[in-house]
Amino acid sequence: MITYQIEETITTEEFREVLVNSTLAERRPVEEPERLAEMLKFANLIATARDNGKLIGISRSLTDFVYCTYLSDLAVDQAYQKTGIGKELIRITKARTPQAKLILLAAPKAVGYYSRIGMEKWEACYVLDHVENLI
């Protein structure tokens, strides 16, 4: 039975496991447990999906709850994909921040997913990895 909830904390290992099982690990520091722990520590809205206690999906966000919510990680175990879990995690996240605009950067493999579920695509997005790159 799949259950959904907002959780204050999850373990670094179960976070790592769902990232690996979802393919999001390709773009996350899964071999750096300290960094994963910090990612969890500073997230202030975590929605989860569990199957008999096992973490199978997560929406990890940073939000001010009234203006913007940055959905940093949306990961669903591949064995559970295409069953509506990701959409439900987004719904739960947005329901907790109804006034805030939900914002995310799509992983390359998920680019088409978000527009299919009703999210609006915006063309303007900028990323800065290193301060030395500022001119």
N, C-alpha and C positions, 0 to 999 in steps of 0.2 A: 504494500500500500504506500503510495507516494504522499508525503506530507510537505506542506509549505509553511515557512515561518520566517520571521525576522529574528536574527540571532545576534547577540552582542559579541560573541567570540566563537571562533572555530579553531581547531588545531592547525598548525602549520602543515603537518603531514597530510591531513585530509584535504586541505586547500591544494597542496602540491598534487595529490592523487587525482583530484577532479580536473586540474589543469592538464595533466598528462593524458588522462582518459578522454579529454575533449579535443585534443590537438592544439589548444591554446598555449600549451607548453612551448611550442615552436617560437613564440614571441614573449615568453616570460622567463624570469631567472629561476627556473625550477631546481637548478643545482646550487643555489645560494639560499639555504634555509633561513639565514639571518635576515636577508632582504625580504623574503616572503613574509616573515614574521612582522617586519616593519610595515609591509603593505597592508597586512591585516590590522595592525595596531592603529594606523591612521585612517582607515576606512571608517566612516561613521554611519553607514547604512548597508547591512548585509542581509540579503534575502536568500534563503536556501531551499532546495528541494532534497528530500531524503526518501530513500526506499528502505523501509524497515531499519532506520537509523543510519544507513550508509549515505554519505553525501554524494549526490549524483548531479547536482546543479547549484550554481551560485551566481548571484548578481552582487558584485562588490562595488559600492559607490562612495563618492565624496560629495557632500551636499551642504548647503546652508538652509535647506528645507523651504525656502520661500522664493528664490530667484533661479538658481540653477542646481542641477544634479548631474554630476559627471559619472556616468556608468563606466567604470574603468575595466571591469572584467565581467563578461557574461560567458559562462562555461557550463556546458551540459555534456555529461558522459556520452560518448558516441553510441553506446548501446541503448540510450534513451532518447536520442535525437529524433526529430520529426514526430514527436508525440505531444507537442504543445508546452513542454516544460520551460523552454526559453521565453516564450511569449508570456507565460504565467509569471515568471520571475520579473520580467519587465513590468507587467501590470501591477504586481505587488509593490515594486520599487516606486513606480509613478504614483500609486495610490497613497503611499506614505509622504509624498511631496507634491500634492496636487497643484500648488501655485507655481512650482518650479518647472522650468523647461528641462527635459531630460536630454542629455547630450552624450554622444559616444563616438568613438572612432572605430569603424568597422575593420575587423581582421580581414585580410585578403580573401579568405575562403568564405566569409560571411557577408560580403558586400551586397549580394542580391537579397539576402534574407530580410533585412530591416525594412526595405520598401514593400516587400510582400506582406509584412504584417501591419503595415499602415504608418510607418514612420516616414517623415519627410526628409529627403536627401538635400543637404546643403553642399555647395561646391567649395566654399572658402574654409580652409582649415590649414593651420600652420603649426609646425613642430620645431622645437629647438632642443637638440640633444646636448650641445656644449656651448657654454657662454662665450668661448673663444670665437664662435662662428658669427657673433654679432659684429656688424660693421659700423 
